[in-house]
Amino acid sequence: MKAFIARTPVGIFAFYEDGTLISYKLADSVQEGLGFIKNPVNPLESDLSGYEITENDLSYQILRRNFRNIWNNIIGKSGKELQIFLNEFGIKYSMSFLSSAVSRDKLIIQAASALADLTKITNIYTERLWEWFSLHYPEAKRTEIVENVAKHGNRKNFPDFVSSFGIDLKEEDEKILKTYAIMIKSTLEQKKLLEKYLIAATKEIMPNFSSLIDSLLAVRFLALAGSLERLARMPASTLQLLGAEKALFRHLKHQGKSPKFGIIFQDGRIQSAPEQKRGKVARVIASKLMQAARIDFYSGRSEEKLRADLDKELKNI
């Protein structure tokens, strides 16, 4: 004998083909109703031992014919209460889809944007600090300016200070310069933490892709693509030109040469290759990156052979 199963936000019901109700389980809350819809487990299985359980279009045709009667007589609630329940369920159901639509690669893309912002900010701040402090101590080492000003403040406190042509600082000048340098140092430390996080996260969600190139460069590919799925769908030629869209559009408008590289040019293997072979090296790397992106998105398996194949092809070039 057949039992036709139908799932609804208010419960799961089992019917004979003629519409007679065999068994049911009501949802105590909207959240439980959501579980009935999304979870394939049948909580009526023990009640329907010996039945041939079926869940198809006929199940829901039977349900539609009997639902109002079930709601009024078995559940014992009014049509207005049904409307309120279904409205609340609809909101929860939509929210569950929205939350599942946001994958981890979106978090990494936002972190990559934050890193780009921090890089830009720290460069501007450091340049400003140098221009400011060099009025006091122009002989200071530019590469160590943030660390030294944050630690020592006045040039007289620098370990290697002998003399200077710069102007003297008052106490309040030194204090504000030191505070500014400490703020930059803190921002640089935050930048390093963000880089460390991005490297680890990228190796987790796209291990094959990040094994072929620098992890932070892999993050930039992901950010420019918009998602791992979009990256996986890109042909090798698009990957090779990713980041060079403006130059490509200028070329299409007959206002410039066709670009050969996008951000892939930041790979050291391309930069160190002879100029006449850079295009070929870039094509080989882009081809392997395409394969790696697809493996990362569609299967997630680790493919160590990709790296060996890439090294071999680059050696042949």
C-alpha positions in Angstrom: 0.0 0.0 0.0 1.3 3.5 -0.9 1.6 6.4 1.5 2.0 9.8 -0.2 4.2 12.2 1.8 3.9 16.0 1.5 6.1 18.5 3.3 4.8 22.0 4.3 5.9 24.8 6.6 3.3 23.8 9.2 4.1 20.0 9.2 4.6 16.8 7.3 1.6 14.8 6.2 1.0 11.3 4.9 -2.1 10.4 2.8 -3.7 7.5 1.0 -4.2 8.2 -2.7 -7.9 9.0 -2.0 -6.8 11.8 0.3 -7.4 10.1 3.6 -4.9 11.3 6.2 -2.7 8.4 7.6 -0.2 10.2 9.8 1.2 13.7 10.4 3.7 15.7 12.4 3.1 19.4 13.1 5.8 22.0 13.3 6.1 23.6 16.8 7.7 26.7 15.3 8.7 28.4 12.1 12.3 27.1 12.6 11.1 23.5 12.8 8.9 24.0 9.7 12.0 25.3 7.9 13.7 22.0 8.9 10.8 20.0 7.5 11.3 21.7 4.1 15.0 21.6 3.9 15.8 18.3 5.6 15.2 15.1 3.5 14.7 13.0 6.7 11.2 11.7 7.1 10.0 11.9 10.7 6.9 9.7 9.9 9.0 6.7 8.7 8.3 4.7 11.9 4.6 5.4 11.6 4.5 4.2 8.0 6.3 0.9 8.5 5.0 -1.5 5.8 3.9 1.3 3.4 5.5 2.1 0.1 6.5 5.8 0.8 6.2 8.2 -2.1 6.8 11.9 -2.4 5.9 13.3 -5.8 3.6 15.8 -7.6 0.6 13.6 -6.7 1.5 14.0 -3.0 1.1 17.8 -3.2 -2.0 17.6 -5.3 -3.6 15.5 -2.5 -2.3 18.0 0.0 -3.8 21.0 -1.8 -7.2 19.4 -1.9 -7.2 18.8 1.9 -5.0 21.5 3.3 -7.7 23.9 4.4 -9.6 21.1 6.2 -6.4 20.0 7.9 -5.6 23.5 9.0 -9.1 24.2 10.4 -9.9 20.8 11.9 -6.6 19.2 12.9 -4.5 22.2 13.7 -7.5 24.2 14.8 -6.4 27.7 13.7 -8.0 30.5 11.6 -7.0 31.6 8.1 -5.6 34.8 9.5 -3.2 32.8 11.8 -2.2 30.8 8.7 -1.3 33.9 6.8 0.8 35.3 9.7 2.6 32.0 10.0 3.3 31.7 6.3 4.6 35.3 6.2 7.0 34.7 9.0 8.1 31.4 7.4 8.7 33.2 4.0 11.0 35.7 5.7 13.0 32.9 7.5 13.1 30.8 4.3 14.5 33.7 2.3 17.0 34.6 4.9 18.3 31.0 5.0 19.0 31.2 1.2 20.7 34.6 1.5 23.0 33.4 4.3 24.0 30.3 2.3 24.6 32.4 -0.8 27.4 34.2 0.9 30.4 31.9 0.7 33.8 32.3 2.4 35.5 33.6 -0.7 33.3 36.8 -0.2 34.9 37.3 3.2 38.4 36.9 1.7 37.6 39.4 -1.0 36.5 42.0 1.5 39.7 41.3 3.5 41.7 41.8 0.3 40.0 45.2 -0.2 40.8 46.1 3.3 44.5 45.2 2.7 44.6 47.3 -0.4 43.1 50.2 1.6 45.7 49.7 4.4 48.6 49.6 1.9 47.5 52.8 0.3 46.9 54.5 3.7 50.3 53.4 5.1 52.2 54.5 2.0 50.5 58.0 2.2 51.1 58.2 6.0 54.7 57.1 5.8 55.5 59.6 3.0 53.9 62.4 5.1 56.0 61.4 8.1 59.2 61.5 6.1 58.5 64.9 4.6 57.5 66.2 8.1 60.4 64.6 10.1 63.0 65.3 7.5 62.7 69.0 8.3 64.1 68.1 11.7 66.5 65.3 10.7 67.0 65.1 6.9 70.0 62.7 7.4 67.7 60.0 8.9 67.4 56.6 7.1 64.1 56.8 5.1 63.5 53.0 5.2 63.5 53.1 9.1 61.7 56.3 9.6 58.5 54.9 11.2 60.3 52.6 13.6 62.9 55.2 14.7 60.5 58.2 15.2 58.0 56.0 17.1 60.8 54.8 19.4 63.1 57.8 19.7 61.1 60.9 18.7 63.8 63.7 18.7 66.9 63.2 16.6 69.1 63.6 19.6 67.7 60.2 20.9 68.7 58.3 17.7 71.7 55.9 18.4 73.7 57.1 15.3 73.0 60.8 15.7 76.0 63.1 15.4 74.7 66.4 13.9 72.1 67.7 11.5 71.2 70.6 9.4 67.5 70.3 10.3 65.5 72.6 12.6 65.1 71.9 16.3 61.9 70.5 17.7 59.9 71.9 20.6 58.5 69.4 23.1 55.0 69.6 21.6 56.4 69.1 18.1 58.2 66.0 19.1 55.2 64.6 21.0 52.8 65.0 18.0 55.4 63.5 15.6 56.0 60.5 17.8 52.3 59.9 18.3 51.8 60.0 14.5 54.6 57.5 14.0 53.2 55.2 16.6 49.8 55.3 14.8 51.5 54.4 11.5 53.5 51.5 13.2 50.2 50.1 14.6 48.6 50.3 11.1 51.6 48.5 9.6 51.3 45.7 12.2 47.6 45.4 11.4 48.5 45.1 7.7 50.9 42.3 8.5 48.2 40.4 10.5 45.8 40.9 7.5 48.4 39.5 5.1 48.9 36.5 7.3 45.2 35.9 7.5 44.8 36.2 3.7 47.6 33.8 3.0 46.2 31.1 5.3 42.6 31.6 4.1 43.6 31.5 0.4 45.5 28.3 0.9 42.4 26.9 2.5 39.8 27.7 -0.1 42.0 27.6 -3.3 45.0 25.4 -2.4 45.9 24.5 -5.9 45.7 28.0 -7.3 47.8 29.5 -4.5 50.4 26.7 -4.8 51.2 27.9 -8.4 51.7 31.6 -7.5 52.3 33.9 -4.5 49.3 33.6 -2.1 48.7 37.4 -2.0 48.7 37.5 -5.8 46.2 34.7 -5.8 44.0 36.9 -3.5 44.2 39.7 -6.0 43.0 37.3 -8.8 40.1 36.2 -6.5 39.2 39.9 -5.7 39.2 40.9 -9.4 37.2 37.9 -10.4 34.6 38.6 -7.7 34.2 35.0 -6.5 35.9 31.6 -6.8 33.1 30.4 -9.1 33.7 33.2 -11.6 37.4 32.6 -11.4 36.8 28.9 -12.2 34.7 29.8 -15.2 37.3 32.1 -16.8 39.4 30.8 -19.8 43.2 31.1 -19.6 43.2 34.1 -21.9 40.9 36.1 -19.5 43.1 35.1 -16.5 46.2 36.4 -18.3 44.6 39.8 -18.9 42.7 40.1 -15.6 43.6 43.5 -14.2 44.3 45.1 -17.6 40.7 45.8 -18.5 41.3 49.6 -19.1 44.1 48.9 -21.5 42.0 46.3 -23.3 39.1 48.7 -23.7 41.4 51.4 -25.0 42.7 48.8 -27.6 39.2 47.9 -28.6 38.5 51.6 -29.2 41.6 51.7 -31.4 43.4 54.0 -28.9 46.3 51.8 -27.9 48.1 48.5 -28.2 46.6 45.2 -27.1 47.8 44.4 -23.5 49.7 41.1 -23.1 49.5 40.9 -19.3 47.3 41.9 -16.3 48.3 41.4 -12.7 49.9 38.1 -13.7 52.9 40.1 -14.7 53.6 40.5 -11.0 54.7 36.9 -11.0 58.5 36.9 -10.6 58.9 34.1 -13.2 57.4 36.4 -15.9 59.5 39.4 -14.9 62.7 37.4 -14.9 62.1 35.8 -18.3 63.7 37.2 -21.4 61.4 39.9 -22.9 60.7 37.9 -26.1 59.5 34.9 -24.0 57.4 36.6 -21.4 54.2 36.2 -23.3 54.7 32.4 -23.6 55.6 32.1 -19.9 52.4 34.1 -19.0 50.3 31.8 -21.2 51.6 28.7 -19.6 51.1 30.0 -16.1 47.6 31.3 -17.0 46.7 27.9 -18.4 47.7 26.1 -15.2 46.0 28.7 -13.1 42.8 28.0 -15.0 43.0 24.3 -14.3 43.8 25.0 -10.6 40.8 27.3 -10.2 38.5 24.7 -11.6 39.8 21.9 -9.5 39.6 24.2 -6.4 36.0 25.1 -7.1 34.5 22.0 -8.5 36.3 19.2 -6.7 38.4 20.7 -3.9 41.0 17.9 -4.2 44.7 18.6 -3.9 46.5 18.3 -7.3 50.2 18.4 -6.7 51.0 17.3 -10.2 49.9 20.8 -11.5 53.0 22.4 -9.9 55.3 19.8 -11.2 53.9 20.1 -14.7 54.1 23.9 -14.6 57.8 23.8 -13.5 58.5 21.4 -16.3 56.9 23.5 -19.0 58.6 26.7 -17.8 61.9 24.9 -17.8 61.4 23.8 -21.4 60.6 27.4 -22.4 
